[in-house]
């Protein structure tokens, strides 16, 4: 087994740190859609949690929800 780490320039915050209810609902919708796309492609995340659901927030731009820790996908 080989451990790999990917480092991105952007810094995301975990879903559980979102303090805006509307943004949280929008992110949940996108997370569900992303997990559904993975499932349709034949993959299952197997380690989904609010710590693996991230949000990239940059001033003046729309937040970008991201799903991390895909190494256990099957």
Secondary structure, 3 states (H helix, E strand, C coil): CCCCCCCCCCCCEEHHHCCCHHHHHHHHHHHHHHHHHHHHCCCCCCCCCCCCEEEECCCCCCCEEEECCCCCCC
